[in-house]
Structures are given as C-alpha cells and as structure tokens.
C-alpha cells in the first residue's frame, strides 16, 4: 500500500507526537491588545497551520467570537491570559463544531471559571484538558497505525497500478468515518447538555 508505507506511517506518527501545545506559562501575564493576541497565536500555533500563509487568528475572528458570545468582552480593548486560553479552545473546536455548539459548550466554563472567583480558574481547566490530551497520543497513534494496516489489505484484487491510490482512498475514508462518529457523539452530548440546562432555567422561572 502506498509507496514506502513505513515511511509514511512514521511521518504521520511523528506529526502527532510533535503537536505544539501552547502552555499557560507561555502566555504573557500582562493583558494584550488585539494585534498582540493575533501575533502570539500565530507564533505559538504555527505548527498547526496547513499552509505557511494561513492565519491562526485574525481581528475579524476575535470580533466574531465576542459577537457570538464565545468570548467575554475585553477590558479597555485588552485581552487577558484567560481570553487567550478560551481562544485556543475555540481554535480547535471551530473546525468540528458549529458556533452555537461551541457557545453551549464554553458558556458554563466562562461563566464559572473565567474570573477564577471560586478558586479554580481557566488555567486549571486548560491544564487538566492538556494532560488528558497528551495521555491520548499513544492511543491515537496506535489506532492510526491499525487503520493504515487494514487499508493496506483492501483492494488486493484491483489492478496493480491502481492499488496504491485505492488503498490511500480507503485509509482516508477510514479516518473520515472515525471523525464522523466522534463528531456525531460530540453533537449528541452537547444537545443533551443543552436540554438539561434549559430544563434548569425553566424550573428557576
């Protein structure tokens, strides 16, 4: 399957293991203007860009996040460390979830932990999620390796000159199916949470 399968697999797994996470301590402890936020995000998350000229974050995006209640408003046009942490969550969610789903998911977090009044704060939330994600890397890489192996066993009866592409197509379809199932699960979980929250609001009234 695919020219030099082992090299391809090694490259895939290397990319996953080298995901460039932004650590809370990387974020300045002083509030930043919008230009400084976009520069920071572009510098610290450049490894996640597909193309060199892609923008991780723009002024328009930040304004839209605030307008859609994904982001608490800045104070005197400045954004805190907590704002930046929320924007990182949004960055990863926005390619999978709708704006409404992201708002439903993040609102309880920002309402309760943005100001850190209860002892726990956004840094704590971010750190916990970061550690969970790191613990998943080996599981994800093994799963990808298995999907690649399974795809390599497909289309063995196809013409030899077509096998490489057909097996690559099968591999991408397999990855796509995984994403579809997980996205569906995420949506169902968010819908269920949203329904419960609406019931609570109705009881209060």
Backbone as a printed PyTorch tensor [residue, N CA C, xyz], in Angstrom:
tensor([[[  0.8340,  -1.2110,   0.0000],
         [  0.0000,   0.0000,   0.0000],
         [  0.8660,   1.2570,   0.0000]],

        [[  0.5630,   2.1930,  -0.8680],
         [  1.2260,   3.4880,  -0.9070],
         [  2.7400,   3.3030,  -0.9150]],

        [[  3.4230,   4.0390,  -1.7120],
         [  4.8700,   3.9000,  -1.8100],
         [  5.5290,   4.1080,  -0.4530]],

        [[  6.3080,   3.1130,  -0.0690],
         [  7.0170,   3.1330,   1.2150],
         [  6.0720,   3.4460,   2.3730]],

        [[  5.2050,   2.5050,   2.6700],
         [  4.2020,   2.6650,   3.7280],
         [  4.8290,   2.9760,   5.0850]],

        [[  5.9160,   2.3310,   5.3880],
         [  6.5320,   2.5180,   6.7040],
         [  6.9800,   3.9600,   6.9070]],

        [[  7.5490,   4.5670,   5.8660],
         [  7.9870,   5.9600,   5.9810],
         [  6.7940,   6.8890,   6.1750]],

        [[  5.7080,   6.5900,   5.4570],
         [  4.5010,   7.4170,   5.5730],
         [  3.9410,   7.3280,   6.9830]],

        [[  3.8460,   6.1180,   7.5010],
         [  3.3140,   5.9180,   8.8500],
         [  4.1890,   6.6190,   9.8820]],

        [[  5.5030,   6.4920,   9.7190],
         [  6.4290,   7.1370,  10.6470],
         [  6.2390,   8.6470,  10.6440]],

        [[  6.0140,   9.2150,   9.4630],
         [  5.8020,  10.6550,   9.3350],
         [  4.5060,  11.0790,  10.0260]],

        [[  3.4480,  10.2880,   9.8380],
         [  2.1610,  10.5950,  10.4640],
         [  2.2960,  10.6000,  11.9820]],

        [[  2.8940,   9.5540,  12.5040],
         [  3.0110,   9.4290,  13.9550],
         [  3.9230,  10.4990,  14.5410]],

        [[  4.9610,  10.8760,  13.7880],
         [  5.8590,  11.9370,  14.2500],
         [  5.1130,  13.2580,  14.3460]],

        [[  4.2460,  13.5360,  13.3790],
         [  3.4690,  14.7820,  13.3980],
         [  2.5460,  14.8360,  14.6060]],

        [[  1.9570,  13.7050,  14.9380],
         [  1.0440,  13.6660,  16.0860],
         [  1.8070,  13.8540,  17.3920]],

        [[  2.9280,  13.1690,  17.5170],
         [  3.6850,  13.2370,  18.7700],
         [  4.3500,  14.5920,  18.9840]],

        [[  4.4640,  15.3790,  17.8910],
         [  5.1220,  16.6830,  17.9940],
         [  4.1360,  17.8480,  17.9420]],

        [[  2.8710,  17.5760,  18.2570],
         [  1.8860,  18.6460,  18.2860],
         [  2.3690,  19.7310,  19.2490]],

        [[  2.3510,  20.9470,  18.7730],
         [  2.8920,  22.0600,  19.5470],
         [  1.8090,  22.6700,  20.4400]],

        [[  1.7150,  22.1850,  21.6680],
         [  0.7370,  22.7110,  22.6050],
         [  1.2060,  24.0520,  23.1710]],

        [[  0.2840,  24.9630,  23.3160],
         [  0.5850,  26.2270,  23.9950],
         [  0.4140,  25.9870,  25.4900]],

        [[  1.4650,  26.2090,  26.2430],
         [  1.3970,  26.0450,  27.6970],
         [  0.9400,  27.3600,  28.3390]],

        [[  0.1920,  27.2780,  29.4350],
         [ -0.2560,  28.5060,  30.1060],
         [  0.8880,  29.4520,  30.4500]],

        [[  2.0350,  28.8670,  30.8070],
         [  3.1770,  29.7180,  31.1720],
         [  3.7820,  30.4310,  29.9680]],

        [[  3.4280,  29.9910,  28.7540],
         [  3.8970,  30.6820,  27.5400],
         [  3.1530,  31.9920,  27.3110]],

        [[  1.9650,  32.0850,  27.8960],
         [  1.1130,  33.2570,  27.6640],
         [  1.5340,  34.3900,  28.6000]],

        [[  1.7510,  35.5780,  28.0800],
         [  2.1580,  36.7040,  28.9410],
         [  1.1440,  36.9490,  30.0630]],

        [[  1.6440,  37.3390,  31.2200],
         [  0.7680,  37.6290,  32.3620],
         [  0.1930,  39.0380,  32.3110]],

        [[  0.5800,  39.7700,  31.2930],
         [  0.0130,  41.1070,  31.1110],
         [ -1.0780,  41.0400,  30.0410]],

        [[ -2.0470,  41.9410,  30.1280],
         [ -3.1190,  41.9710,  29.1410],
         [ -2.5760,  42.4480,  27.7940]],

        [[ -3.1520,  41.9010,  26.7120],
         [ -2.6400,  42.1700,  25.3680],
         [ -3.6800,  42.8770,  24.5060]],

        [[ -3.1910,  43.7360,  23.6320],
         [ -4.0600,  44.3190,  22.6240],
         [ -4.3180,  43.2680,  21.5390]],

        [[ -5.3240,  43.5020,  20.7200],
         [ -5.7290,  42.5210,  19.7170],
         [ -4.5810,  42.1140,  18.7920]],

        [[ -3.7980,  43.0940,  18.3210],
         [ -2.6650,  42.7850,  17.4450],
         [ -1.6680,  41.8590,  18.1260]],

        [[ -1.4580,  42.0740,  19.4100],
         [ -0.5210,  41.2410,  20.1680],
         [ -1.0620,  39.8220,  20.3330]],

        [[ -2.3780,  39.7020,  20.4890],
         [ -3.0020,  38.3760,  20.6130],
         [ -2.8370,  37.5920,  19.3130]],

        [[ -3.1470,  38.2260,  18.1790],
         [ -3.0430,  37.5200,  16.9000],
         [ -1.5910,  37.1250,  16.6010]],

        [[ -0.6590,  37.9980,  16.9540],
         [  0.7660,  37.6830,  16.7500],
         [  1.1870,  36.5070,  17.6260]],

        [[  0.7600,  36.5260,  18.8820],
         [  1.0940,  35.4450,  19.8080],
         [  0.5690,  34.1040,  19.2940]],

        [[ -0.6990,  34.0930,  18.8950],
         [ -1.3200,  32.8480,  18.4280],
         [ -0.6340,  32.3370,  17.1630]],

        [[ -0.3050,  33.2420,  16.2710],
         [  0.3320,  32.8430,  15.0170],
         [  1.7200,  32.2530,  15.2700]],

        [[  2.4380,  32.8130,  16.2160],
         [  3.7900,  32.3310,  16.5170],
         [  3.7670,  30.9960,  17.2490]],

        [[  2.8610,  30.8630,  18.2040],
         [  2.8730,  29.6760,  19.0610],
         [  2.0630,  28.4960,  18.5150]],

        [[  1.2600,  28.7380,  17.4790],
         [  0.4610,  27.6470,  16.9210],
         [  0.7340,  27.4480,  15.4390]],

        [[  1.8820,  27.9120,  14.9840],
         [  2.1920,  27.8120,  13.5500],
         [  2.3130,  26.3640,  13.0800]],

        [[  2.6710,  25.4370,  13.9810],
         [  2.8050,  24.0340,  13.5660],
         [  1.4650,  23.4080,  13.1990]],

        [[  0.3680,  24.0400,  13.6130],
         [ -0.9570,  23.5040,  13.3080],
         [ -1.4920,  24.0080,  11.9640]],

        [[ -0.7480,  24.9470,  11.3310],
         [ -1.1990,  25.5050,  10.0560],
         [ -0.8880,  24.5390,   8.9210]],

        [[ -1.8130,  24.4480,   7.9790],
         [ -1.5790,  23.5950,   6.8090],
         [ -0.6420,  24.2740,   5.8220]],

        [[ -0.8990,  25.5700,   5.5900],
         [ -0.0720,  26.3450,   4.6690],
         [  0.5920,  27.4910,   5.4240]],

        [[  1.7540,  27.8760,   4.9750],
         [  2.5430,  28.8830,   5.6650],
         [  1.8090,  30.2050,   5.8150]],

        [[  1.0240,  30.5910,   4.7930],
         [  0.3510,  31.8940,   4.8480],
         [ -1.0270,  31.8340,   5.5150]],

        [[ -1.4060,  30.6780,   6.0490],
         [ -2.6630,  30.5840,   6.8100],
         [ -2.5630,  31.4180,   8.0800]],

        [[ -3.6920,  31.9650,   8.5180],
         [ -3.7430,  32.7340,   9.7510],
         [ -4.4420,  31.9130,  10.8390]],

        [[ -3.8000,  31.7750,  11.9660],
         [ -4.4030,  31.0590,  13.0880],
         [ -5.5780,  31.8560,  13.6420]],

        [[ -5.3840,  33.1630,  13.7390],
         [ -6.4050,  34.0340,  14.3140],
         [ -6.3060,  35.4180,  13.6750]],

        [[ -7.4450,  36.0200,  13.4060],
         [ -7.4740,  37.3760,  12.8410],
         [ -8.3500,  38.2700,  13.7160]],

        [[ -8.2620,  39.5740,  13.4730],
         [ -9.1030,  40.5230,  14.2190],
         [-10.5810,  40.2400,  13.9740]],

        [[-10.9120,  39.9220,  12.7400],
         [-12.3060,  39.6210,  12.4000],
         [-12.8160,  38.4200,  13.1930]],

        [[-11.9880,  37.3910,  13.2910],
         [-12.3740,  36.2040,  14.0570],
         [-12.6510,  36.5620,  15.5130]],

        [[-11.7460,  37.3300,  16.1170],
         [-11.9050,  37.7080,  17.5240],
         [-13.1980,  38.4930,  17.7220]],

        [[-13.4510,  39.4380,  16.8270],
         [-14.6910,  40.2240,  16.9160],
         [-15.9240,  39.3420,  16.7730]],

        [[-15.8600,  38.3680,  15.8740],
         [-16.9850,  37.4510,  15.6870],
         [-17.2020,  36.5620,  16.9110]],

        [[-16.1100,  36.1370,  17.5360],
         [-16.2340,  35.3150,  18.7460],
         [-16.9450,  36.0950,  19.8470]],

        [[-16.5590,  37.3660,  19.9940],
         [-17.1910,  38.2110,  21.0140],
         [-18.6630,  38.4550,  20.6810]],

        [[-18.9330,  38.6970,  19.4010],
         [-20.3030,  38.9770,  18.9570],
         [-21.2130,  37.7720,  19.1650]],

        [[-20.6490,  36.5560,  19.0220],
         [-21.4310,  35.3290,  19.1700],
         [-21.3620,  34.7430,  20.5830]],

        [[-20.9110,  35.5660,  21.5280],
         [-20.8770,  35.1710,  22.9450],
         [-19.9550,  33.9900,  23.2360]],

        [[-18.9450,  33.8060,  22.4090],
         [-17.9660,  32.7530,  22.6830],
         [-16.8580,  33.2760,  23.5830]],

        [[-16.6930,  34.5760,  23.5870],
         [-15.5790,  35.2010,  24.2860],
         [-16.0690,  36.3730,  25.1240]],

        [[-15.7120,  36.4200,  26.4080],
         [-16.0700,  37.5900,  27.2170],
         [-15.4490,  38.8510,  26.6150]],

        [[-16.0920,  39.9880,  26.7640],
         [-15.5630,  41.2210,  26.1650],
         [-14.2130,  41.6060,  26.7770]],

        [[-13.3500,  42.2490,  25.9920],
         [-12.0610,  42.7010,  26.5210],
         [-12.2680,  43.8630,  27.4850]],

        [[-11.2680,  44.1090,  28.3010],
         [-11.3140,  45.2370,  29.2270],
         [-10.3930,  46.3240,  28.6820]],

        [[-10.9890,  47.4680,  28.3360],
         [-10.2420,  48.5770,  27.7510],
         [ -9.4430,  48.1220,  26.5250]],

        [[-10.1090,  47.3060,  25.6930],
         [ -9.5430,  46.8030,  24.4400],
         [ -8.3490,  45.8640,  24.6500]],

        [[ -8.2190,  45.3480,  25.8640],
         [ -7.1250,  44.4210,  26.1470],
         [ -7.6760,  43.0460,  26.5410]],

        [[ -6.8980,  42.0140,  26.1560],
         [ -7.3080,  40.6290,  26.3860],
         [ -6.3770,  39.9640,  27.4050]],

        [[ -6.9700,  39.2890,  28.3470],
         [ -6.2010,  38.6600,  29.4270],
         [ -5.7200,  37.2620,  29.0180]],

        [[ -4.9590,  36.6770,  29.9010],
         [ -4.4980,  35.2900,  29.7030],
         [ -5.6900,  34.3570,  29.5640]],

        [[ -6.7490,  34.6200,  30.3310],
         [ -7.9590,  33.7920,  30.2630],
         [ -8.6160,  33.8820,  28.8860]],

        [[ -8.6080,  35.0770,  28.3070],
         [ -9.1390,  35.2500,  26.9530],
         [ -8.3690,  34.3700,  25.9610]],

        [[ -7.0560,  34.3930,  26.0770],
         [ -6.2130,  33.6280,  25.1530],
         [ -6.4860,  32.1280,  25.2860]],

        [[ -6.6280,  31.6440,  26.5020],
         [ -6.9190,  30.2200,  26.7210],
         [ -8.2420,  29.8240,  26.0810]],

        [[ -9.2420,  30.6810,  26.2100],
         [-10.5390,  30.4080,  25.5820],
         [-10.3990,  30.3950,  24.0660]],

        [[ -9.6120,  31.3180,  23.5150],
         [ -9.4160,  31.3690,  22.0660],
         [ -8.7230,  30.1060,  21.5460]],

        [[ -7.8580,  29.5250,  22.3590],
         [ -7.2080,  28.2740,  21.9600],
         [ -8.2390,  27.1490,  21.8820]],

        [[ -9.1230,  27.0820,  22.8750],
         [-10.2010,  26.0890,  22.8150],
         [-11.0460,  26.2950,  21.5540]],

        [[-11.4050,  27.5410,  21.2880],
         [-12.2300,  27.8550,  20.1170],
         [-11.5210,  27.4280,  18.8330]],

        [[-10.2200,  27.6660,  18.7660],
         [ -9.4500,  27.3180,  17.5730],
         [ -9.6060,  25.8440,  17.2270]],

        [[ -9.5270,  24.9900,  18.2290],
         [ -9.6330,  23.5520,  17.9790],
         [-11.0780,  23.1140,  17.7270]],

        [[-12.0230,  23.7630,  18.3790],
         [-13.4300,  23.3800,  18.2130],
         [-14.0120,  23.8130,  16.8650]],

        [[-13.5590,  24.9540,  16.3460],
         [-14.2820,  25.5920,  15.2350],
         [-14.2640,  24.7840,  13.9360]],

        [[-13.3160,  23.8710,  13.7840],
         [-13.2860,  23.0450,  12.5800],
         [-14.1880,  21.8160,  12.6910]],

        [[-14.7730,  21.6260,  13.8770],
         [-15.5880,  20.4360,  14.1140],
         [-17.0190,  20.7870,  14.4990]],

        [[-17.1510,  21.8290,  15.3210],
         [-18.4560,  22.1790,  15.8700],
         [-18.9730,  23.5050,  15.3180]],

        [[-20.2800,  23.6730,  15.3740],
         [-20.8870,  24.9340,  14.9610],
         [-20.6490,  25.9970,  16.0350]],

        [[-20.8490,  27.2580,  15.6560],
         [-20.7050,  28.3610,  16.6010],
         [-21.6440,  28.1600,  17.7920]],

        [[-22.8640,  27.7480,  17.5080],
         [-23.8460,  27.5430,  18.5790],
         [-23.3950,  26.4360,  19.5310]],

        [[-22.8540,  25.3450,  18.9840],
         [-22.3710,  24.2510,  19.8370],
         [-21.2060,  24.7100,  20.7100]],

        [[-20.3180,  25.4980,  20.1110],
         [-19.1720,  25.9880,  20.8890],
         [-19.6440,  26.9000,  22.0200]],

        [[-20.6170,  27.7300,  21.7210],
         [-21.1680,  28.6140,  22.7560],
         [-21.7940,  27.7860,  23.8820]],

        [[-22.5670,  26.7680,  23.5250],
         [-23.2000,  25.9030,  24.5280],
         [-22.1560,  25.2200,  25.4000]],

        [[-21.0770,  24.7890,  24.7710],
         [-20.0260,  24.0610,  25.4800],
         [-19.1820,  24.9660,  26.3740]],

        [[-18.8680,  26.1620,  25.8820],
         [-17.9550,  27.0400,  26.6100],
         [-18.6280,  27.9670,  27.6220]],

        [[-19.8980,  28.2800,  27.4080],
         [-20.5730,  29.2370,  28.2910],
         [-20.4890,  28.8750,  29.7750]],

        [[-20.7700,  27.6260,  30.1580],
         [-20.6560,  27.2800,  31.5800],
         [-19.2310,  27.4420,  32.1150]],

        [[-18.2560,  27.2020,  31.2460],
         [-16.8510,  27.3390,  31.6500],
         [-16.5120,  28.8020,  31.8880]],

        [[-16.8540,  29.6550,  30.9210],
         [-16.5230,  31.0710,  31.0690],
         [-17.3390,  31.7220,  32.1840]],

        [[-18.5920,  31.3050,  32.3390],
         [-19.4390,  31.8730,  33.3970],
         [-18.8830,  31.5800,  34.7870]],

        [[-18.3580,  30.3790,  34.9580],
         [-17.9490,  29.9470,  36.2970],
         [-16.4670,  30.1360,  36.5960]],

        [[-15.6220,  29.9970,  35.5530],
         [-14.1860,  29.9450,  35.8240],
         [-13.3650,  31.0800,  35.2080]],

        [[-13.9850,  31.9130,  34.3860],
         [-13.2100,  32.9570,  33.7070],
         [-12.5430,  33.9150,  34.6950]],

        [[-13.2750,  34.3020,  35.7120],
         [-12.7250,  35.2380,  36.7000],
         [-11.9880,  34.5310,  37.8350]],

        [[-12.1240,  33.2190,  37.9160],
         [-11.4210,  32.4580,  38.9500],
         [-11.8800,  32.7720,  40.3520]],

        [[-13.1410,  33.1740,  40.4920],
         [-13.6380,  33.5580,  41.8160],
         [-13.8030,  32.3650,  42.7560]],

        [[-14.0390,  31.1810,  42.1700],
         [-14.3210,  30.0190,  43.0190],
         [-13.0970,  29.2110,  43.3990]],

        [[-11.9020,  29.7550,  43.1580],
         [-10.6830,  29.0120,  43.4680],
         [-10.0940,  28.3680,  42.2300]],

        [[-10.9470,  27.7620,  41.3900],
         [-10.4880,  27.1980,  40.1280],
         [-10.5640,  28.2710,  39.0530]],

        [[ -9.6340,  28.1980,  38.1110],
         [ -9.6270,  29.2090,  37.0510],
         [ -9.4080,  28.5660,  35.6920]],

        [[ -9.3080,  29.3920,  34.6520],
         [ -9.1510,  28.8920,  33.2940],
         [ -7.8390,  28.1340,  33.1110]],

        [[ -6.8050,  28.5540,  33.8110],
         [ -5.5250,  27.8520,  33.7100],
         [ -5.6600,  26.4190,  34.2110]],

        [[ -6.3710,  26.2410,  35.3070],
         [ -6.6060,  24.9010,  35.8550],
         [ -7.3710,  24.0400,  34.8420]],

        [[ -8.4440,  24.5980,  34.2710],
         [ -9.2520,  23.8790,  33.2840],
         [ -8.3770,  23.4690,  32.0950]],

        [[ -7.6170,  24.4240,  31.5820],
         [ -6.7740,  24.1810,  30.4100],
         [ -5.7160,  23.1100,  30.7020]],

        [[ -5.0640,  23.2080,  31.8460],
         [ -4.0260,  22.2350,  32.2220],
         [ -4.5800,  20.8190,  32.3070]],

        [[ -5.7610,  20.6800,  32.9020],
         [ -6.3720,  19.3580,  33.0410],
         [ -6.6700,  18.7470,  31.6690]],

        [[ -7.2300,  19.5530,  30.7820],
         [ -7.5550,  19.0750,  29.4330],
         [ -6.2750,  18.7460,  28.6610]],

        [[ -5.2560,  19.5840,  28.8300],
         [ -3.9810,  19.3680,  28.1470],
         [ -3.3630,  18.0340,  28.5330]],

        [[ -3.3740,  17.7210,  29.8210],
         [ -2.8190,  16.4500,  30.2880],
         [ -3.6210,  15.2680,  29.7560]],

        [[ -4.9380,  15.4280,  29.6950],
         [ -5.7760,  14.3620,  29.1440],
         [ -5.4290,  14.1230,  27.6740]],

        [[ -5.2800,  15.1980,  26.9250],
         [ -4.9630,  15.0570,  25.5070],
         [ -3.5990,  14.4030,  25.2950]],

        [[ -2.6190,  14.7760,  26.0940],
         [ -1.2910,  14.1690,  25.9780],
         [ -1.3450,  12.6730,  26.2530]],

        [[ -2.1820,  12.2740,  27.1920],
         [ -2.2940,  10.8520,  27.5410],
         [ -2.9390,  10.0470,  26.4150]],

        [[ -3.6030,  10.7410,  25.4930],
         [ -4.2930,  10.0670,  24.3900],
         [ -3.4030,   9.8680,  23.1640]],

        [[ -2.2420,  10.4900,  23.1380],
         [ -1.4080,  10.4510,  21.9340],
         [ -1.0430,   9.0290,  21.5310]],

        [[ -0.5950,   8.2090,  22.4820],
         [ -0.1800,   6.8470,  22.1450],
         [ -1.3600,   6.0110,  21.6540]],

        [[ -2.5320,   6.2330,  22.2490],
         [ -3.7370,   5.5060,  21.8270],
         [ -4.1120,   5.8810,  20.3960]],

        [[ -4.0730,   7.1780,  20.1130],
         [ -4.4330,   7.6650,  18.7750],
         [ -3.4480,   7.1590,  17.7240]],

        [[ -2.1520,   7.1920,  18.0350],
         [ -1.1510,   6.7430,  17.0640],
         [ -1.2990,   5.2540,  16.7610]],

        [[ -1.5890,   4.4530,  17.7730],
         [ -1.7990,   3.0160,  17.5530],
         [ -3.0390,   2.7710,  16.6930]],

        [[ -4.0740,   3.5600,  16.9350],
         [ -5.3070,   3.4170,  16.1660],
         [ -5.0770,   3.7840,  14.6980]],

        [[ -4.3020,   4.8370,  14.4610],
         [ -3.9910,   5.2350,  13.0870],
         [ -3.1580,   4.1550,  12.4010]],

        [[ -2.1920,   3.6050,  13.1300],
         [ -1.3550,   2.5420,  12.5660],
         [ -2.2030,   1.3360,  12.1650]],

        [[ -3.1880,   1.0030,  12.9940],
         [ -4.0740,  -0.1260,  12.6850],
         [ -4.9430,   0.1890,  11.4630]],

        [[ -5.4460,   1.4110,  11.3730],
         [ -6.2630,   1.8050,  10.2190],
         [ -5.4590,   1.7380,   8.9250]],

        [[ -4.1910,   2.1620,   9.0050],
         [ -3.3200,   2.1170,   7.8330],
         [ -3.0650,   0.6820,   7.4070]],

        [[ -2.8310,  -0.1820,   8.3770],
         [ -2.5990,  -1.6070,   8.0930],
         [ -3.8330,  -2.2390,   7.4490]],

        [[ -5.0150,  -1.9420,   8.0160],
         [ -6.2580,  -2.5080,   7.4820],
         [ -6.5200,  -2.0180,   6.0550]],

        [[ -6.2520,  -0.7270,   5.8080],
         [ -6.4570,  -0.1830,   4.4650],
         [ -5.5120,  -0.8350,   3.4570]],

        [[ -4.3040,  -1.1940,   3.9330],
         [ -3.3250,  -1.8410,   3.0670],
         [ -3.7250,  -3.2370,   2.6450]],

        [[ -4.7170,  -3.7860,   3.3250],
         [ -5.2060,  -5.1260,   2.9840],
         [ -6.4410,  -5.0680,   2.0850]],

        [[ -6.8720,  -3.8430,   1.7200],
         [ -8.0120,  -3.6660,   0.8200],
         [ -7.5490,  -3.6430,  -0.6420]],

        [[ -8.4580,  -3.9070,  -1.5350],
         [ -8.2390,  -3.7780,  -2.9820],
         [ -7.0770,  -4.6200,  -3.5040]],

        [[ -6.8460,  -5.7610,  -2.8720],
         [ -5.7420,  -6.6200,  -3.3430],
         [ -6.0550,  -7.2660,  -4.6940]],

        [[ -7.3480,  -7.2740,  -5.0650],
         [ -7.7310,  -7.8520,  -6.3590],
         [ -7.8130,  -6.7960,  -7.4660]],

        [[ -7.5970,  -5.5330,  -7.1100],
         [ -7.6340,  -4.4540,  -8.1040],
         [ -6.3690,  -4.4980,  -8.9590]],

        [[ -6.3970,  -3.8720, -10.1440],
         [ -5.1770,  -3.8150, -10.9650],
         [ -4.0280,  -3.2310, -10.1530]],

        [[ -2.8560,  -3.7870, -10.3390],
         [ -1.7070,  -3.3990,  -9.5150],
         [ -1.4070,  -1.9040,  -9.5880]],

        [[ -1.5990,  -1.3190, -10.7750],
         [ -1.2800,   0.1050, -10.9270],
         [ -2.2700,   1.0110, -10.1940]],

        [[ -3.4190,   0.4430,  -9.7900],
         [ -4.4400,   1.2360,  -9.0890],
         [ -4.4290,   1.0260,  -7.5720]],

        [[ -3.7160,   0.0190,  -7.1210],
         [ -3.8140,  -0.3680,  -5.7100],
         [ -3.3590,   0.7200,  -4.7480]],

        [[ -2.2620,   1.3750,  -5.0630],
         [ -1.7480,   2.4030,  -4.1490],
         [ -2.7960,   3.4740,  -3.8770]],

        [[ -3.3950,   4.0080,  -4.9560],
         [ -4.3790,   5.0790,  -4.7650],
         [ -5.6290,   4.5680,  -4.0680]],

        [[ -6.1110,   3.3970,  -4.4570],
         [ -7.3310,   2.8580,  -3.8550],
         [ -7.1390,   2.5810,  -2.3650]],

        [[ -5.9700,   2.1140,  -1.9900],
         [ -5.6900,   1.8650,  -0.5740],
         [ -5.5380,   3.1680,   0.2030]],

        [[ -4.9530,   4.1770,  -0.4480],
         [ -4.8930,   5.5040,   0.1710],
         [ -6.3040,   6.0480,   0.3760]],

        [[ -7.1550,   5.8780,  -0.6390],
         [ -8.5440,   6.3130,  -0.5490],
         [ -9.2520,   5.5950,   0.5970]],

        [[ -9.0180,   4.2990,   0.7350],
         [ -9.6330,   3.5170,   1.8150],
         [ -9.1640,   4.0150,   3.1780]],

        [[ -7.8840,   4.3560,   3.2720],
         [ -7.3190,   4.8560,   4.5270],
         [ -7.9710,   6.1780,   4.9110]],

        [[ -8.1010,   7.0880,   3.9480],
         [ -8.7300,   8.3880,   4.2180],
         [-10.1990,   8.2110,   4.5910]],

        [[-10.8970,   7.2970,   3.9140],
         [-12.3020,   7.0110,   4.2570],
         [-12.4220,   6.4880,   5.6820]],

        [[-11.4680,   5.6450,   6.0740],
         [-11.4820,   5.0980,   7.4320],
         [-11.2930,   6.2030,   8.4700]],

        [[-10.3550,   7.1050,   8.2150],
         [-10.1410,   8.2380,   9.1190],
         [-11.3750,   9.1330,   9.1540]],

        [[-11.9800,   9.3420,   7.9890],
         [-13.1760,  10.1690,   7.8980],
         [-14.3280,   9.5780,   8.7010]],

        [[-14.4640,   8.2640,   8.6570],
         [-15.5260,   7.6050,   9.4210],
         [-15.3180,   7.8170,  10.9190]],

        [[-14.0640,   7.7000,  11.3680],
         [-13.7610,   7.9350,  12.7930],
         [-14.1720,   9.3470,  13.2030]],

        [[-13.8410,  10.3180,  12.3580],
         [-14.1770,  11.7150,  12.6530],
         [-15.6920,  11.8980,  12.6870]],

        [[-16.3790,  11.2940,  11.7110],
         [-17.8410,  11.4050,  11.6370],
         [-18.5020,  10.8730,  12.9080]],

        [[-18.0780,   9.6850,  13.3390],
         [-18.6810,   9.0740,  14.5380],
         [-18.4250,   9.9310,  15.7740]],

        [[-17.1910,  10.4130,  15.9150],
         [-16.8610,  11.2220,  17.0950],
         [-17.5730,  12.5740,  17.0590]],

        [[-17.6880,  13.1480,  15.8700],
         [-18.4080,  14.4190,  15.7490],
         [-19.8770,  14.2270,  16.1110]],

        [[-20.4730,  13.1360,  15.6400],
         [-21.8690,  12.8380,  15.9540],
         [-22.0620,  12.6820,  17.4600]],

        [[-21.1350,  11.9890,  18.1010],
         [-21.1990,  11.8040,  19.5490],
         [-21.0870,  13.1400,  20.2730]],

        [[-20.1550,  13.9890,  19.8400],
         [-19.9900,  15.3120,  20.4420],
         [-21.2770,  16.1320,  20.3410]],

        [[-21.8910,  16.0980,  19.1640],
         [-23.1240,  16.8550,  18.9620],
         [-24.2430,  16.3550,  19.8700]],

        [[-24.3610,  15.0290,  19.9960],
         [-25.4000,  14.4460,  20.8480],
         [-25.1790,  14.8170,  22.3150]],

        [[-23.9290,  14.7860,  22.7490],
         [-23.6050,  15.1430,  24.1330],
         [-23.9230,  16.6070,  24.4130]],

        [[-23.5870,  17.4710,  23.4660],
         [-23.8690,  18.9030,  23.6200],
         [-25.3690,  19.1560,  23.6290]],

        [[-26.1010,  18.4690,  22.7410],
         [-27.5630,  18.6170,  22.7000],
         [-28.1980,  18.1840,  24.0150]],

        [[-27.7000,  17.0770,  24.5550],
         [-28.2360,  16.5740,  25.8250],
         [-27.9510,  17.5530,  26.9530]],

        [[-26.7300,  18.0930,  26.9710],
         [-26.3630,  19.0700,  27.9930],
         [-27.2240,  20.3270,  27.8640]],

        [[-27.4240,  20.7800,  26.6290],
         [-28.2150,  21.9760,  26.3710],
         [-29.6520,  21.7870,  26.8410]],

        [[-30.2070,  20.6090,  26.6070],
         [-31.5760,  20.3000,  27.0340],
         [-31.6920,  20.3410,  28.5520]],

        [[-30.7080,  19.7700,  29.2330],
         [-30.7260,  19.7700,  30.7020],
         [-30.6300,  21.1830,  31.2560]],

        [[-29.7830,  22.0050,  30.6440],
         [-29.6290,  23.3790,  31.1050],
         [-30.9190,  24.1770,  30.9000]],

        [[-31.5880,  23.9440,  29.7820],
         [-32.8590,  24.6240,  29.5180],
         [-33.9220,  24.2270,  30.5300]],

        [[-33.9140,  22.9560,  30.9330],
         [-34.8640,  22.4960,  31.9430],
         [-34.6140,  23.1880,  33.2810]],

        [[-33.3330,  23.3450,  33.6130],
         [-32.9810,  24.0250,  34.8720],
         [-33.4670,  25.4670,  34.8560]],

        [[-33.2810,  26.1330,  33.7170],
         [-33.7070,  27.5300,  33.6070],
         [-35.2260,  27.6640,  33.7430]],

        [[-35.9520,  26.7200,  33.1710],
         [-37.4100,  26.7550,  33.2510],
         [-37.8970,  26.5500,  34.6910]],

        [[-37.1800,  25.6630,  35.4200],
         [-37.5630,  25.4140,  36.8210],
         [-37.3330,  26.6440,  37.6770]],

        [[-36.2600,  27.3800,  37.3710],
         [-35.9680,  28.6110,  38.1420],
         [-37.0650,  29.6430,  37.9600]],

        [[-37.6340,  29.6860,  36.7600],
         [-38.6830,  30.6600,  36.4630],
         [-39.9900,  30.2440,  37.1140]]])
